Amino acid sequence: MTHSGANEPHRGWLEDANGRVWGRLENFKFDFINFEQPSDDEKAAYRQSGTIESAVQQQTLLSPFDARILYSGDVLTIGDYLKGLGGKAADASIQFASDAARVELLFHAHGWSGGAAIDVNGIRFDVVDLFNQEIAIVRRISIDNPTGLPLAIRITPAERNPASQGGQLLVEGIVEYSNEMVAPAYTRPESSNRGGAFRPRFYEILDSLDKQAVVLDLGGGKRKLRDQRYINLDYSSLEEPQIYGDGCALPFKNASIDFVYTAAVLEHVRDPLRMGKEIHRVLKPGGYVLANSAFMQPVHSEGQHFFNLTPYGIDLVFEDFPDRKVWWETAFAYTMKWFLQLSQVRNVSPEDIAEFHRIADLIDADITDERGMYFASGVWLEARKPLA
């Protein structure tokens, strides 16, 4: 692998003996699926000097809740990491002043996002469609200001994509870059989870592993874990993963991983059977897999939801593991309410909807675990690869 420093690689690429490039490293993140091939000039520069320039602009990340970011209108907050506008008030705006050499606006783009009109010093800079159907991602808009002029940035709602379910204009943060160049340094991020919570069994298996173990969260999405053993691999361009890769073609050697955890991913890959075989391949003898899939859930992550699995289906995915256990989460009332929400019915009274919820809860409480197998919301599997 070529890289940009004598100690820890910051950027570069993975190249085999024939000169074929299989992935790139940018800002300490490996990308094996959507990377750009290094140019001939870039390759020549490395072969001549043995290094690639590693200095980067010094940067400061501001939280969307920072006092310097001013919101007016129908202000909307979601959790402790998103703030912005609901998209309904005509006078709504987000304002920010800076004299940084570069300002990067980090917008939250998802299925409820509208558009964002960006003005800089009273002049229209850009209009951005923030709608992203498949999954919530960060959309970055960069404003260059190399001479350090005072910038007055104003963001207002713009026309939304017709496919969007709302007009939200949400900010994940703002990054300010200075002209000072610094050597990049990697620090493992603090733990955070803005996706699905880890199941208790995940921590039980994690605690049983030694300090040198490798733990793969396959499709970990917006999860970070401050544990040196933990790697988040995802296909989507999110901020949290350390590696961007394909669950059906994992970029790891045979028998190199101690524990694979994957939740709410199998329904989103094109070949879940292949993914099961890839997990079996990369696990060490004695390694664990803890996996989950949707069963009776409705379509979600539109455009990236392909195969729901029955209990028999998830068992088939991991048939290469002789020692495996399957169970399920019935969640009848939760799933029925989800169905109703997505139906967007308009001619049913709030009272009737409340009655539907009440009956769903009543039925849920009377369903045995045995019968829940036939219509469970999700299915789980735990297996261990034989030691020999």
C-alpha positions as CSV (number, residue, x, y, z in Angstrom):
1,M,0.0,0.0,0.0
2,T,1.3,3.4,-0.9
3,H,0.7,6.1,1.8
4,S,1.4,9.6,2.9
5,G,3.7,9.4,5.9
6,A,6.3,7.4,7.6
7,N,4.1,6.5,10.5
8,E,0.4,6.2,10.0
9,P,-1.1,6.2,6.5
10,H,-3.6,9.0,5.8
11,R,-4.3,8.6,2.1
12,G,-3.1,6.3,-0.7
13,W,-4.3,3.1,-2.4
14,L,-4.0,-0.7,-2.3
15,E,-2.2,-2.1,-5.3
16,D,-1.4,-5.7,-6.1
17,A,1.8,-7.0,-7.8
18,N,0.3,-6.4,-11.2
19,G,-0.4,-2.7,-10.5
20,R,-4.2,-3.2,-10.2
21,V,-5.7,-0.9,-7.6
22,W,-8.3,-2.5,-5.3
23,G,-9.2,0.3,-3.0
24,R,-8.3,3.8,-1.8
25,L,-7.5,5.3,1.6
26,E,-8.7,8.8,2.2
27,N,-8.6,10.5,5.6
28,F,-7.9,7.2,7.3
29,K,-11.0,5.5,5.7
30,F,-10.7,2.6,3.2
31,D,-13.1,2.6,0.3
32,F,-13.3,-0.6,-1.8
33,I,-16.5,0.2,-3.7
34,N,-16.8,3.8,-4.9
35,F,-13.1,4.9,-5.1
36,E,-11.4,6.8,-7.8
37,Q,-8.4,5.2,-9.5
38,P,-5.1,7.1,-8.8
39,S,-4.0,9.1,-11.8
40,D,-0.8,8.3,-13.7
41,D,0.6,11.5,-12.4
42,E,-0.2,10.5,-8.8
43,K,1.4,7.1,-9.3
44,A,4.5,8.6,-10.9
45,A,4.8,11.2,-8.0
46,Y,4.7,8.4,-5.5
47,R,7.2,6.2,-7.3
48,Q,9.6,9.1,-7.6
49,S,9.5,10.3,-4.0
50,G,8.1,7.3,-2.1
51,T,5.5,9.5,-0.4
52,I,2.4,11.5,-1.1
53,E,1.9,15.0,0.4
54,S,0.1,14.4,3.7
55,A,-0.6,17.9,5.1
56,V,-4.2,18.9,5.3
57,Q,-6.0,22.1,6.2
58,Q,-6.6,22.5,9.9
59,Q,-10.3,22.2,10.6
60,T,-12.8,22.8,13.4
61,L,-16.2,21.1,13.5
62,L,-19.1,23.0,15.0
63,S,-22.1,21.2,16.3
64,P,-25.5,22.2,14.8
65,F,-26.2,23.4,18.4
66,D,-23.3,25.8,18.5
67,A,-24.3,29.3,19.5
68,R,-22.8,30.8,16.3
69,I,-25.4,29.1,14.1
70,L,-28.6,31.1,14.3
71,Y,-32.0,29.6,13.5
72,S,-35.3,31.3,12.9
73,G,-38.8,30.2,11.9
74,D,-40.0,26.6,12.5
75,V,-36.9,25.4,14.2
76,L,-36.7,21.6,14.4
77,T,-34.3,19.4,16.5
78,I,-34.0,15.7,16.3
79,G,-32.1,14.0,19.1
80,D,-28.8,15.5,20.1
81,Y,-27.2,15.7,16.7
82,L,-29.6,17.4,14.2
83,K,-31.0,20.9,14.2
84,G,-32.6,22.9,11.4
85,L,-36.0,23.8,9.9
86,G,-39.2,22.0,9.5
87,G,-39.6,23.6,6.1
88,K,-43.1,25.1,6.6
89,A,-42.4,28.7,7.7
90,A,-41.9,31.2,5.0
91,D,-39.5,33.3,7.1
92,A,-37.4,30.4,8.2
93,S,-33.6,30.6,7.9
94,I,-30.3,29.4,9.2
95,Q,-27.5,32.0,9.4
96,F,-23.8,31.7,10.0
97,A,-20.8,34.2,9.8
98,S,-17.2,33.1,9.2
99,D,-13.9,34.3,7.8
100,A,-12.4,30.8,7.5
101,A,-10.5,29.9,4.4
102,R,-13.1,27.3,3.6
103,V,-16.5,26.6,5.1
104,E,-18.2,23.2,4.7
105,L,-21.9,22.9,5.4
106,L,-23.0,19.4,6.5
107,F,-26.6,18.8,5.6
108,H,-28.7,15.8,6.7
109,A,-30.1,14.3,3.5
110,H,-32.9,11.7,3.9
111,G,-36.4,10.8,2.7
112,W,-38.1,13.8,4.5
113,S,-35.6,16.4,3.3
114,G,-36.5,19.4,1.2
115,G,-34.3,21.8,-0.6
116,A,-31.7,24.4,0.6
117,A,-31.0,27.8,-1.0
118,I,-27.6,29.1,0.1
119,D,-26.7,32.8,-0.1
120,V,-23.2,34.1,0.6
121,N,-23.0,37.9,1.3
122,G,-26.4,38.3,-0.3
123,I,-25.6,36.5,-3.5
124,R,-27.1,33.1,-4.4
125,F,-24.4,30.5,-4.1
126,D,-26.2,27.3,-4.7
127,V,-29.6,25.5,-4.4
128,V,-29.3,22.0,-3.2
129,D,-31.8,19.1,-3.3
130,L,-31.4,17.3,0.0
131,F,-33.7,14.5,-0.7
132,N,-32.1,11.1,-0.5
133,Q,-34.5,8.2,-0.8
134,E,-32.5,5.1,0.3
135,I,-30.8,6.1,3.6
136,A,-29.9,9.2,5.6
137,I,-26.5,10.5,4.5
138,V,-24.4,13.7,4.9
139,R,-24.5,16.1,1.9
140,R,-21.5,18.4,2.0
141,I,-21.4,21.9,0.4
142,S,-18.1,23.6,0.4
143,I,-17.6,27.4,0.2
144,D,-14.0,28.4,-0.6
145,N,-12.7,31.7,0.9
146,P,-8.9,31.6,0.5
147,T,-8.4,35.3,1.2
148,G,-10.3,35.2,4.5
149,L,-13.1,37.7,3.7
150,P,-16.0,38.0,6.1
151,L,-18.8,35.6,4.9
152,A,-22.4,36.0,5.8
153,I,-24.0,32.7,5.0
154,R,-27.8,32.4,4.9
155,I,-29.7,29.1,4.3
156,T,-33.4,29.1,3.5
157,P,-35.8,26.4,2.4
158,A,-36.1,25.8,-1.3
159,E,-38.5,23.8,-3.5
160,R,-38.5,20.2,-2.4
161,N,-38.2,17.1,-4.5
162,P,-41.7,15.7,-5.4
163,A,-40.7,12.3,-4.0
164,S,-39.8,13.7,-0.5
165,Q,-42.3,13.1,2.3
166,G,-41.4,16.4,3.9
167,G,-39.5,19.6,3.6
168,Q,-37.0,19.3,6.4
169,L,-33.7,21.3,6.2
170,L,-31.5,19.8,8.9
171,V,-27.8,20.5,9.7
172,E,-25.4,18.0,11.1
173,G,-22.7,20.6,11.6
174,I,-20.4,23.1,10.0
175,V,-16.6,22.7,9.4
176,E,-14.3,25.6,9.2
177,Y,-10.9,25.2,7.6
178,S,-7.9,27.5,8.1
179,N,-5.0,28.1,5.7
180,E,-2.7,26.5,8.2
181,M,-1.5,23.1,7.0
182,V,-1.1,20.3,9.6
183,A,-0.1,16.7,9.6
184,P,-3.3,14.5,9.9
185,A,-3.6,12.3,13.0
186,Y,-6.1,9.5,13.6
187,T,-8.0,9.2,16.8
188,R,-10.6,6.6,17.5
189,P,-14.0,8.4,17.8
190,E,-16.1,8.4,20.9
191,S,-18.9,5.8,21.0
192,S,-22.2,7.0,19.6
193,N,-25.2,5.2,18.1
194,R,-27.6,7.0,15.8
195,G,-28.7,3.8,14.2
196,G,-30.1,0.6,15.6
197,A,-29.0,-0.3,19.2
198,F,-26.7,-3.2,19.7
199,R,-28.5,-6.3,21.2
200,P,-27.3,-7.4,24.7
201,R,-25.9,-10.6,23.2
202,F,-23.5,-8.4,21.2
203,Y,-21.9,-7.2,24.3
204,E,-21.8,-10.6,25.9
205,I,-19.9,-12.0,22.9
206,L,-17.7,-8.9,22.8
207,D,-16.7,-9.3,26.5
208,S,-15.8,-12.9,25.9
209,L,-13.1,-12.0,23.3
210,D,-9.5,-11.2,24.0
211,K,-7.8,-7.8,23.4
212,Q,-6.4,-8.8,20.0
213,A,-9.8,-9.8,18.5
214,V,-11.2,-8.3,15.4
215,V,-14.9,-7.4,15.6
216,L,-16.8,-6.5,12.4
217,D,-20.0,-4.6,12.4
218,L,-21.2,-5.4,8.9
219,G,-23.5,-2.6,7.7
220,G,-23.0,-0.7,11.0
221,G,-24.3,2.5,9.5
222,K,-24.4,5.4,12.0
223,R,-22.7,3.5,14.9
224,K,-19.3,4.2,16.5
225,L,-17.8,2.1,19.3
226,R,-14.7,3.3,21.1
227,D,-13.1,-0.2,21.2
228,Q,-9.9,-0.9,19.4
229,R,-11.3,-4.3,18.3
230,Y,-14.3,-2.8,16.5
231,I,-14.6,-2.0,12.8
232,N,-17.7,-0.6,11.2
233,L,-18.0,-1.5,7.5
234,D,-20.9,-0.1,5.4
235,Y,-21.8,0.3,1.8
236,S,-23.3,3.8,2.2
237,S,-21.2,7.0,2.3
238,L,-21.8,7.8,6.0
239,E,-19.4,9.5,8.4
240,E,-19.1,6.7,11.0
241,P,-17.7,3.6,9.1
242,Q,-14.0,3.0,9.0
243,I,-14.3,1.0,5.8
244,Y,-16.7,1.2,2.8
245,G,-17.2,-2.2,1.3
246,D,-19.6,-4.8,0.0
247,G,-21.1,-7.4,2.3
248,C,-21.2,-9.9,-0.6
249,A,-17.5,-9.4,-1.3
250,L,-15.8,-8.6,2.0
251,P,-12.3,-7.1,1.7
252,F,-10.7,-9.4,4.3
253,K,-8.6,-12.5,4.2
254,N,-10.0,-15.9,5.0
255,A,-10.3,-16.7,8.7
256,S,-9.3,-13.1,9.8
257,I,-12.3,-12.0,11.9
258,D,-13.3,-13.1,15.4
259,F,-16.9,-11.9,15.5
260,V,-19.3,-10.6,12.8
261,Y,-22.4,-8.6,13.9
262,T,-25.0,-7.6,11.3
263,A,-28.4,-6.2,12.0
264,A,-31.1,-5.0,9.5
265,V,-28.7,-5.5,6.6
266,L,-29.5,-8.9,5.0
267,E,-32.8,-7.5,3.5
268,H,-30.8,-4.8,1.8
269,V,-28.2,-6.8,-0.1
270,R,-28.8,-8.3,-3.5
271,D,-27.5,-11.8,-2.6
272,P,-28.1,-12.6,1.1
273,L,-26.9,-16.2,0.5
274,R,-23.6,-14.9,-0.8
275,M,-23.3,-12.6,2.2
276,G,-23.7,-15.6,4.5
277,K,-20.9,-17.5,2.7
278,E,-18.7,-14.4,2.9
279,I,-19.2,-14.1,6.7
280,H,-18.4,-17.8,7.0
281,R,-15.2,-17.3,4.9
282,V,-13.8,-14.4,6.9
283,L,-14.6,-15.8,10.4
284,K,-11.8,-17.6,12.2
285,P,-12.4,-21.1,13.5
286,G,-14.4,-20.6,16.7
287,G,-15.6,-17.2,15.5
288,Y,-19.1,-15.9,16.1
289,V,-21.8,-14.5,13.9
290,L,-24.9,-12.7,15.3
291,A,-27.2,-11.7,12.5
292,N,-30.7,-10.2,12.0
293,S,-33.1,-9.6,9.1
294,A,-36.5,-8.1,8.5
295,F,-39.3,-10.7,8.1
296,M,-42.8,-9.1,8.1
297,Q,-41.6,-5.5,8.0
298,P,-42.8,-3.2,5.2
299,V,-40.6,-1.7,2.6
300,H,-38.0,0.6,4.1
301,S,-34.9,2.3,2.6
302,E,-36.7,2.6,-0.7
303,G,-34.6,1.3,-3.6
304,Q,-32.4,-0.7,-1.3
305,H,-34.8,-3.2,0.3
306,F,-34.8,-6.6,-1.6
307,F,-35.4,-9.8,0.4
308,N,-37.1,-10.2,3.8
309,L,-36.2,-13.5,5.4
310,T,-38.4,-16.0,7.3
311,P,-36.9,-18.0,10.1
312,Y,-36.2,-20.7,7.6
313,G,-34.6,-18.2,5.2
314,I,-32.0,-16.9,7.7
315,D,-31.2,-20.5,8.7
316,L,-30.5,-21.2,5.0
317,V,-28.3,-18.1,4.6
318,F,-26.0,-19.5,7.3
319,E,-26.3,-23.2,6.5
320,D,-22.5,-23.5,6.3
321,F,-22.5,-23.2,10.1
322,P,-23.4,-26.6,11.7
323,D,-24.0,-25.0,15.1
324,R,-26.6,-22.3,14.8
325,K,-29.7,-21.0,16.6
326,V,-32.6,-19.1,15.2
327,W,-35.2,-17.0,17.1
328,W,-37.4,-14.0,16.3
329,E,-39.0,-10.8,17.6
330,T,-42.7,-10.9,17.0
331,A,-43.5,-7.2,17.7
332,F,-47.0,-7.6,16.3
333,A,-48.4,-4.2,17.5
334,Y,-45.3,-2.3,16.4
335,T,-45.4,-3.8,12.9
336,M,-49.2,-3.2,12.5
337,K,-48.7,0.5,13.6
338,W,-45.9,0.8,11.0
339,F,-48.1,-0.6,8.3
340,L,-50.8,1.9,9.2
341,Q,-48.4,4.8,9.3
342,L,-47.1,4.0,5.8
343,S,-50.6,3.6,4.4
344,Q,-51.2,7.4,4.8
345,V,-54.9,6.8,5.0
346,R,-56.9,10.0,4.9
347,N,-60.5,9.0,5.6
348,V,-60.0,7.2,8.9
349,S,-60.7,9.2,12.0
350,P,-58.1,9.7,14.7
351,E,-60.5,7.8,17.1
352,D,-60.5,4.8,14.8
353,I,-56.7,4.9,14.5
354,A,-56.4,5.0,18.2
355,E,-58.8,2.0,18.5
356,F,-56.7,0.1,15.9
357,H,-53.6,0.7,18.1
358,R,-55.5,-0.4,21.2
359,I,-56.6,-3.7,19.6
360,A,-53.1,-4.3,18.1
361,D,-51.6,-4.0,21.6
362,L,-54.3,-6.3,23.0
363,I,-53.6,-9.0,20.4
364,D,-49.8,-8.6,20.8
365,A,-50.1,-9.3,24.6
366,D,-51.8,-12.6,23.8
367,I,-49.5,-14.0,21.1
368,T,-47.2,-16.8,22.3
369,D,-43.6,-16.9,21.2
370,E,-44.2,-20.1,19.3
371,R,-47.0,-18.6,17.2
372,G,-45.0,-15.4,16.6
373,M,-42.7,-17.4,14.3
374,Y,-45.3,-17.1,11.5
375,F,-45.5,-13.3,11.4
376,A,-42.5,-12.0,13.3
377,S,-41.2,-8.5,12.6
378,G,-37.6,-9.7,12.5
379,V,-35.5,-12.9,12.8
380,W,-32.2,-13.5,14.5
381,L,-29.5,-16.1,14.2
382,E,-26.4,-16.9,16.2
383,A,-23.8,-19.3,15.0
384,R,-20.2,-20.3,15.7
385,K,-17.7,-21.6,13.2
386,P,-16.3,-25.0,14.2
387,L,-12.8,-25.0,15.7
388,A,-11.7,-27.7,13.3
